[in-house]
Structures are given as structure tokens and as C-alpha cells.
């Protein structure tokens, strides 16, 4: 028999865990982790240059330098698995005032995610930047680890429900804690890697950079997982102490 306090704690922990998982999945699958706001383009020369950057961005091979310049100058937004630019829908760019803008996106392949980063983006002769390389890889792998831990915790919880036992609750709480730490580490790696990229790729004049809502969703998932972990650990420890007290009382 489970005390009402523990049952309530378990229900709240399940709700928090579900919310955190949804936030993390949405954050991973969307591209608004970092956004750039570019000034309007004036002049035929600039239009031709940006059109060339856009064509290379959409159809060319992945190159960190070219992609970064395109994102900076075309109101780009970038996430863990996507990079997008905001361009006019019309074939002739910036010919009409108030032209309709559309978002064009490309996904990162697994190979592109694991590619080394260089001290000078796009220059393979400048030497590999180990710190940026591993920050980029961690920011991709850690959220997958978080989801894997969450699935494992869910399977253990489902088996515990079938067995009507609170014994595995402590292990589930620890898994939720690790999940929250991985989610937090993902955001930290992303911010650190982006800051290092901006140091070696200077933003053009009048281009503003800001954090996007996808990053905030991923960040919110971390405290939710940790609160769920705290409730689960409390329920497991308190129920265990009460169980042993009751057993000792019956023996006496």
C-alpha cells in the first residue's frame, strides 16, 4: 500500500518528466537556438552577392565559413540539426518594397555534425580547433543521451507499476537527475561553441544576434527533470524508511 503523499509525489514527478521530455524534443527538432537580425539590403551589387551566398548555402557542399556568412547576412537562425535563412519569396530579390519573406532551411547530416572545426573557419590549413570540435559534438550527442536515459527511466517505471513496487523509484530519480544534467550541459556547450565561433568569425556591422525560443525550451527541460528527480528520490527514501519502521514494529 502506497501512502497518498508518495502517490501524489509520483504523479507530479511523472507530469514534470513528461513536460521536460516534450520541451527537450521540441527544442532539438527546431532551429531557433540562435538568431541573427540583418539590415535591409540596398544596391544591385549587394543583392547579387547575397544571392550567390544563398545559392551556395542551399546547393553547395557544407562549409562553415560560407554557412556562417550566409546566416549572418540573411537573418539566419540555427539549431542543433537545422540552419535556416530568411529570404524573399520572389525570384527577383528586393525589387519590390515589403516583399514576402520565407524561411529556407537545410538540415545537418551526421557527417557534418562530426566534422572537425578549424581555428579559421573554412581554412583547413589553419589547424583543427579541438575545443570547438568537441563542444559541437557534445551539443549534438548529449541531448540524445538525455532522451535515452528518459526512455530507460520510463521503461523501469512501467515495470515498477506492473509489479506495484516503489523499490526502483530511487534509480528512476537518479536517471532523471542525469537527464537534467545532460540537458543543461547541452545548452552550455552550445553557448560556449557559438561564442567561440563569433570570436573567430566577426559579425558584420549592424547584425544583431540573440538567443531563440528553442534554446530556452531545452534549458527549461533541465530544472523540470531535476525537480522530478527530487520528488522521486524523496518518495523512495521516505517510503523505504517507513517500510522498515513498520517491519520492525511488526517484528517487535
RAWO-V647723 format. One record per helix or strand of 2 or more residues. SS is the DSSP state (2 for helix, 1 for strand). FROM is the first residue (numbers start at 1). LEN is the number of residues. If there is no record, write none. Layout:
# RAWO-V647723
ss-><SS;SS>
from-><FROM;FROM>
len-><LEN;LEN>
This chain:
# RAWO-V647723
ss-><2;1;2;2;1;1;1;2;2;2;2;1;2>
from-><4;34;44;64;77;82;101;110;124;130;169;208;213>
len-><26;4;16;10;2;7;7;5;3;34;32;4;39>
